[in-house]
Amino acid sequence: MKPDMSAWSGRVDPEANTARWHQEVQPFSPASEPGTTLIGFCSDEGVRRNQGRVGAAQGPAAMRKMLASLAWHQSAPVYDAGDVVCAGEDLEAAHRALAERVAECLAHRQLPIVMGGGHEVAFGSWSGLAQHLATQEACPRIGIINFDAHFDLRDPGFVVSSGTPFAQIAQVCEQKDWPFQYACLGVSRGSNTRALFDKAEQLQVLTWEDRTMTQSRLTEMHSELGDFIGRCDHLYLTIDIDVFPAAQAPGVSAPAARGVALDVIEPLIEQITASGKLRLADLAELNPEYDVDGHTARLAARLIHTLTL
């Protein structure tokens, strides 16, 4: 789909060397030089099925709006590949369409960054990476790093939703005889049932609870995350914006009572990008309907800016 580039507009400064994102982002094409490609995933069908508050389908537009005016410091090009839109309740078709879009970008040497949308985005994102890697490797070791207040390991046998993507991925990995390597960082104990903690233990998920993710433990976290990265050949980073405190991210489907601060998460993201193994990233659950003065959209834009430096 050809992207609507009208979203990329904003202030133009008269001085030299003052470019902003809206002046640099170009539409993606198969002939594009290697860089980063943004993909919107306009869906909150998974949130609706998970009985959350809908509105995240408008997240990609809010992220583009905030990105547009940021100062340009990127060393590689950034492209826009348009939006995948969930038509009605057909989440499964939207997942397939997103997987195709991600795989196409990867085939053309891009780093896809998918802008959600509810966290159901994760299954479509990962499926695109799996589709791409399956053409190159028999058994790729993909590490999933999820900054999230929730495990999202609910049983998809009842209903596929924003609460099931990593259980879905685990099932596919089992079918393919691929390792399932999952780190969920920022988990809120009060927001996850005992059954979910049991499921995480069964799947040997690396789990950090929100109350343990503090500045004083950053060195320890860097070491443990480094060990996880060392066991993987490829990394998929997914950020559910509800991992941040509600004061930093009020516009999400499920605001966090505690959360993990940006000054703890950002250095860990920088460690992930510095590994050279990051193949794909996405951001989920930005709900502009509940945002306050654009705080959450600004945070999401900063995260994308950090990922593309």
Order of alpha helices (4+ residues) and beta strands (2+ residues): alpha-beta-beta-alpha-alpha-beta-alpha-beta-alpha-beta-alpha-beta-alpha-beta-alpha-beta-alpha-beta-alpha
